[in-house]
Amino acid sequence: MYLPATYYALPLFIGSAISIALVFLAWQRRQEPGALMFMISMFALAMWSLGHANEIVTIELATKVFWHKIEYTSIPLVPACWTLFLLQHDKQPKKLMRVVTPLLLLEPILFIFFTWTNDHYHLLWKNIVLSTDAGLPHLVIERAIGFYIHTVCNYLVMLLASFLFLRMLWRGSSLSAVQVALCVLALLSPMFVNVFYLFGLNALFPLDLTPFSLVSVGVAIGWFAFRFQF
């Protein structure tokens, strides 16, 4: 373990703990529509944060790649399950859900499959090397076309989830225009953070703050949905 890296990983360990706490809180409301999908999404987010934290603190290439694959196993489930949670909580028709559910879950399942078979197909990354040019050991990844297709799909699903959540706010809350605008900013912030990370514009590079910002959104969605009975 590279001790200085623990300071970078600490926010991610905290984010993982918050996500697990939200899973247990949602379990107490498990009879409500969408609660299962919310729990899955927050557990996946916890594993994403935990995986990235462990990737940061380890120094061996093989171990870092393993934790990176754990992240890739968790990442695609978060926006898909959040969207399904919002759709179910909004009590969409069952016929619609039977069509939408497999469509939303198909891409994450494929992404997870290609993550663990990348050594054969090289659809997500072509090469991974270990670098220390940012002050701590981190992975330098030569990404493949499949990763960028997945990223676009994830952004589209996140935009759909944002639309659904904002519609819930519009219909059932007494928030002011300023408060709704802050919710919009909170919902879109993970995508901006992720874009900055992918293009190396993150001031804390190689720390990926995306999962931590998503925890904040998860707290907001869980609070509004479960606390105010939307």
Phi and psi in degrees as a GROMACS rama.xvg file:
@    title "Ramachandran Plot"
@    xaxis  label "Phi"
@    yaxis  label "Psi"
@TYPE xy
-94.3552  105.186  TYR-2
-58.1696  -44.9789  LEU-3
-58.2967  -26.0729  PRO-4
-68.7235  -19.6568  ALA-5
-63.2922  -28.8864  THR-6
-67.3284  -34.5958  TYR-7
-72.6979  -34.8273  TYR-8
-81.3611  -17.885  ALA-9
-55.3479  -45.7723  LEU-10
-58.937  -32.2106  PRO-11
-73.5907  -38.521  LEU-12
-62.1739  -40.0911  PHE-13
-64.3116  -44.3499  ILE-14
-60.9193  -38.9983  GLY-15
-63.6035  -41.5761  SER-16
-64.9554  -40.1768  ALA-17
-62.8772  -41.9114  ILE-18
-62.869  -42.2485  SER-19
-64.6629  -38.3306  ILE-20
-61.7198  -39.0722  ALA-21
-67.0631  -32.838  LEU-22
-61.3979  -46.8664  VAL-23
-67.0081  -37.0772  PHE-24
-66.112  -40.2292  LEU-25
-68.177  -31.5042  ALA-26
-59.1038  -33.8809  TRP-27
-68.561  -18.3904  GLN-28
-114.432  29.0716  ARG-29
-65.5553  -15.5271  ARG-30
-80.2007  -11.8441  GLN-31
-80.2342  151.476  GLU-32
-58.9582  131.891  PRO-33
85.8454  -4.42176  GLY-34
-61.2543  -39.186  ALA-35
-61.8378  -44.4267  LEU-36
-65.9252  -35.8178  MET-37
-63.6274  -42.3453  PHE-38
-64.4572  -41.6114  MET-39
-64.0451  -43.3077  ILE-40
-64.436  -41.5994  SER-41
-72.5265  -32.8382  MET-42
-67.2827  -41.4682  PHE-43
-62.1611  -39.4204  ALA-44
-65.4561  -37.4927  LEU-45
-62.3063  -42.8709  ALA-46
-68.5161  -35.549  MET-47
-62.2774  -48.2599  TRP-48
-63.4154  -44.0928  SER-49
-65.0657  -41.9907  LEU-50
-62.5999  -43.8389  GLY-51
-68.5525  -36.7972  HIS-52
-62.2787  -44.9661  ALA-53
-69.1049  -33.1519  ASN-54
-61.681  -36.7134  GLU-55
-71.2137  -42.2011  ILE-56
-82.093  -18.9403  VAL-57
-83.48  159.118  THR-58
-118.852  -14.8073  ILE-59
-84.1858  139.133  GLU-60
-59.6534  -47.7127  LEU-61
-61.8447  -39.7586  ALA-62
-68.143  -41.2389  THR-63
-61.7278  -42.2048  LYS-64
-63.8674  -39.6809  VAL-65
-59.2627  -48.9522  PHE-66
-67.1755  -30.4864  TRP-67
-64.2605  -37.5643  HIS-68
-68.5039  -34.3313  LYS-69
-61.7004  -41.2876  ILE-70
-60.2155  -47.1016  GLU-71
-65.8386  -23.4834  TYR-72
-74.7752  -27.6776  THR-73
-94.0605  -37.8651  SER-74
-52.4488  -51.2742  ILE-75
-68.3371  -18.7537  PRO-76
-76.2387  -25.5313  LEU-77
-64.404  -59.4434  VAL-78
-66.4006  -35.6224  PRO-79
-64.0954  -46.8871  ALA-80
-72.6146  -33.5337  CYS-81
-60.4823  -44.394  TRP-82
-64.4339  -42.4831  THR-83
-64.5543  -37.4421  LEU-84
-59.0746  -46.5174  PHE-85
-67.6931  -38.7335  LEU-86
-64.614  -44.0484  LEU-87
-68.8956  -38.1673  GLN-88
-67.8921  -27.9776  HIS-89
-82.3212  -0.664732  ASP-90
56.1274  53.7751  LYS-91
-69.7829  154.921  GLN-92
-56.1754  143.8  PRO-93
-62.2552  -34.6383  LYS-94
-62.0579  -40.9914  LYS-95
-64.9279  -41.7693  LEU-96
-65.6349  -33.5291  MET-97
-66.1999  -24.843  ARG-98
-88.7681  -43.4801  VAL-99
-72.029  -38.8647  VAL-100
-57.4442  -54.1901  THR-101
-64.0646  -31.2681  PRO-102
-65.5437  -41.1946  LEU-103
-72.7195  -30.2921  LEU-104
-89.8714  -16.5514  LEU-105
-62.6102  -49.8581  LEU-106
-63.7864  -44.7057  GLU-107
-58.2997  -41.0239  PRO-108
-63.9843  -42.7421  ILE-109
-63.6167  -41.3773  LEU-110
-62.6029  -43.0418  PHE-111
-63.7622  -41.3271  ILE-112
-60.7922  -46.1224  PHE-113
-72.3339  -21.887  PHE-114
-63.3696  -47.498  THR-115
-85.6945  -5.98899  TRP-116
-116.458  17.7946  THR-117
-64.2101  -28.6504  ASN-118
-61.2732  -22.2827  ASP-119
-97.4757  -41.8249  HIS-120
-101.873  -26.047  TYR-121
53.014  43.1677  HIS-122
-89.8387  -21.2356  LEU-123
-104.99  -38.0134  LEU-124
-147.784  147.922  TRP-125
-93.6316  -32.7262  LYS-126
-158.648  146.867  ASN-127
-132.893  128.664  ILE-128
-128.683  162.587  VAL-129
-98.3751  132.727  LEU-130
-132.465  154.342  SER-131
-125.891  18.3484  THR-132
-72.8505  -9.96116  ASP-133
-101.119  11.2049  ALA-134
97.9008  -11.3647  GLY-135
-151.391  152.279  LEU-136
-61.1101  129.584  PRO-137
-149.868  163.279  HIS-138
-85.0058  135.966  LEU-139
-109.717  117.196  VAL-140
-113.059  127.922  ILE-141
-92.1059  99.9989  GLU-142
-77.7155  153.693  ARG-143
-108.337  175.524  ALA-144
-61.8312  -32.9499  ILE-145
-61.8611  -34.5771  GLY-146
-64.2811  -42.1103  PHE-147
-71.8041  -34.4827  TYR-148
-62.8321  -43.8761  ILE-149
-61.7437  -41.8095  HIS-150
-61.0147  -43.9343  THR-151
-62.4839  -44.3344  VAL-152
-61.0872  -41.968  CYS-153
-62.7953  -41.8914  ASN-154
-64.3037  -39.8035  TYR-155
-64.558  -41.0594  LEU-156
-67.175  -38.7893  VAL-157
-64.184  -37.701  MET-158
-64.7947  -39.3643  LEU-159
-63.077  -44.3712  LEU-160
-61.5986  -39.8659  ALA-161
-62.5678  -43.1935  SER-162
-61.014  -44.7537  PHE-163
-63.4847  -42.6074  LEU-164
-66.3937  -41.9195  PHE-165
-65.9364  -34.1297  LEU-166
-65.7181  -37.5215  ARG-167
-61.9271  -42.1784  MET-168
-63.2981  -43.2485  LEU-169
-63.9045  -39.2836  TRP-170
-77.5888  -39.905  ARG-171
-121.6  7.46854  GLY-172
-120.133  165.967  SER-173
-110.266  27.5192  SER-174
-68.2084  148.965  LEU-175
-77.8897  170.103  SER-176
-61.2798  -36.8003  ALA-177
-65.5759  -42.8019  VAL-178
-65.3535  -40.1573  GLN-179
-64.0065  -40.1808  VAL-180
-62.0662  -38.8388  ALA-181
-65.734  -36.3425  LEU-182
-64.0503  -41.4562  CYS-183
-60.0231  -45.5607  VAL-184
-61.5133  -42.5446  LEU-185
-63.8578  -39.2006  ALA-186
-68.5118  -37.6958  LEU-187
-86.8064  -16.833  LEU-188
-58.8385  -38.7639  SER-189
-59.7986  -35.0605  PRO-190
-67.935  -40.5299  MET-191
-65.192  -43.6506  PHE-192
-60.396  -42.8124  VAL-193
-66.4075  -39.826  ASN-194
-62.0673  -44.4853  VAL-195
-60.5831  -39.7787  PHE-196
-65.8372  -45.8608  TYR-197
-63.6552  -32.3731  LEU-198
-94.1708  9.38094  PHE-199
69.7781  23.8093  GLY-200
-97.8623  3.54323  LEU-201
-74.2459  126.268  ASN-202
-63.7609  -24.9563  ALA-203
-102.503  19.9405  LEU-204
-53.9147  136.323  PHE-205
-93.2056  14.3799  PRO-206
-69.9057  126.454  LEU-207
-94.0946  112.631  ASP-208
-86.9935  0.694248  LEU-209
-57.3287  -50.0085  THR-210
-62.637  -34.7228  PRO-211
-67.7995  -39.2668  PHE-212
-68.5745  -32.2381  SER-213
-68.4241  -32.3951  LEU-214
-59.2643  -41.4798  VAL-215
-61.1503  -41.8549  SER-216
-65.78  -39.642  VAL-217
-61.3637  -40.4052  GLY-218
-60.8678  -44.8593  VAL-219
-63.6502  -47.6771  ALA-220
-63.0025  -45.9229  ILE-221
-62.1088  -40.988  GLY-222
-63.0124  -50.3634  TRP-223
-66.2106  -42.354  PHE-224
-71.6515  -46.5264  ALA-225
-88.0256  -37.3068  PHE-226
-73.4266  -41.2716  ARG-227
-101.297  7.162  PHE-228
59.7576  37.19  GLN-229
